[in-house]
Amino acid sequence: MEKYNQIQYVIGKDDLKEIINEIIDERFAEKKEDELVSIKKVMEMLGVTDATLWRWDKMGILKKVRIGNRVYYRRSDIIRIADGQ
């Protein structure tokens, strides 16, 4: 019969809430990078025109994502552009 070492932690309700919120924030941050953003929002975020977005798509700098007749951009690609990469 194997013996297992067990450790118990006693934490308060507020500390538990904080830990849970940190875990949730990390999960949403990961998913938020994959979020799709509209042309209008991208123009506001980067301070560019729709012509610039069209040109960047043709040059492969910032590729668009089509869903039906709508055009979006990946938030992770927008962050990359904003960071100057």
N, C-alpha and C positions, 0 to 999 in steps of 0.2 A: 504494500500500500504506500503510495507516494504522499509526501507531505508538501503542501504548498505554503509558501510564505504569503501572508495576506497583509495588506496595508489598508487601513481605513483613514479617510480624511473627513474631517468635520468642517463644513464651510457654511457660512451664513446665506440666507436667502438672497441678499443683495449681491454677494460675490458670485453665486450661482447664476443669477441673471446676467451679470457682466460677462461671465465666461460664455454663456449661451449666445449673447449678443455678438461677441467677438467672432464666434464660429459662424454665425449667420452672415455677418458682414464680410468675412473672408469668402464664403460661398457665393454671395451676390456679386462681389468684386470680380470673381473669376467669370461669372456668367455675363456680367455687364460688358466685358471686353468683346464678347461675341454678338452683342446687341447690334441691330441694324438701325441706321440713322437716316432720316430723310434728307433730300438735297437741300431743302431750305435750312434745316438745322446745321448741316455741314457748312453751308455758306456762312452762317452766323458764327460757328465755332472757329473756322479758319480765316474768316474775313476775306473770302474770295468770291468771285462771280460764278454763275453756272457755266460760262464759257471756259473758265479755268478748270473746273471740274471735268468738263468734256475733254479738254486738252490733256489733263493728267490721266484720264482713263485711256486715251489713245496712246499715250507715252508709257503706260504701265505703271505710273507713279501711284495712282489711287484708283483701283479698279472698282467699278460699280457692280452691284448685285441686282438683277432684275427678278421681280416677283410679279408675274402678270404684266400689266402695263406700268407698274410702279418701279422706281429706281431708288435704291438705298446704297449706303456704304457701311462697311464694318467699323465699329467703334475702335477696335484695335488698330486698324489701318489709319484712322484719323489721328489717334494718339501718336502713332509712329511719325506721321507727317508733322504734327504739332511739335514733336520733340526734335525735329530737324534731321531725322534719319533718312 
